[in-house]
Amino acid sequence: MESTTPSTEPEAPEVMSEDQAAIAASRTTVLMVITAVAFFIIGYGVAFLSFSATKDTLVADFQATVQEAVASALAEADIAVAQAQPSQPPQPPAVQDVSIDDDPMFGPEDAVITIVEFSDFRCPYCARFNEQTLAPLFDIYEGQIRLVYRDFPVVGGDQAAMAAECADEQGFFWEYHDLLFENQSALNSNEALYELASRLDIEMDSFQSCVEDQTFASEIAADFQDGASYGVRGTPAFFVNGRMISGAQPLTAFQTVIDEILAEQAAG
């Protein structure tokens, strides 16, 4: 039988990063400053007690000295803490290799422009893109673009995303996608999600079981994690051939990026 006595071998010491070392050094500096101020105040107080002529003058001068010394110490502390702030995380590259995973896609598979959208069915700005920008894009660049929808639920949970994944399982993703955005204010219960699905030729027993069993929870979580790794912080967020467009930007913002990509491809 193996012994269950825990090992007494010492753990390897943790190695501080440069930021952690800077913060530790700054704290030491602040403590030294405050200690020096404390000794200065004590010495100054003893001197006043020994040589001041009147009590009132003693108290007033001593208070002024303390206030000045504390203000100086706090200023030193602020400078040290500011210098010790960790460096900002690196910004994502201008063009990223964004996976389309196995998520729903609309448009030709060989399109020269791929727009990967990270979206939330409860997000009003996502609904605005779907209502005002998506169709014109496909009209202007007919046959040249495809849209890939990936889940990034940030508003009120992921049940709508779950229902959409379950609709996709039966081949009704885009029809259900449109119904969700068109009825966004009503997405407050599973029953509402079921009612929308009943408007399509969806087999309801399987659909409801899929939603209630959280069948695609891992898929939704994977989409969210991918989005975060690409720098997505809110919805909607788009990657046009890997170039990020954040927020519900106007049609012209997409046209600018797409036209630049097409011009680069034409130039060879």
Helices and strands as residue ranges (DSSP letters): H 18-51, H 55-83, E 105-106, E 113-119, H 124-132, H 134-140, E 145-151, H 159-169, H 173-182, G 184-186, H 190-197, H 204-212, H 217-229, E 237-240, E 243-246, H 251-267
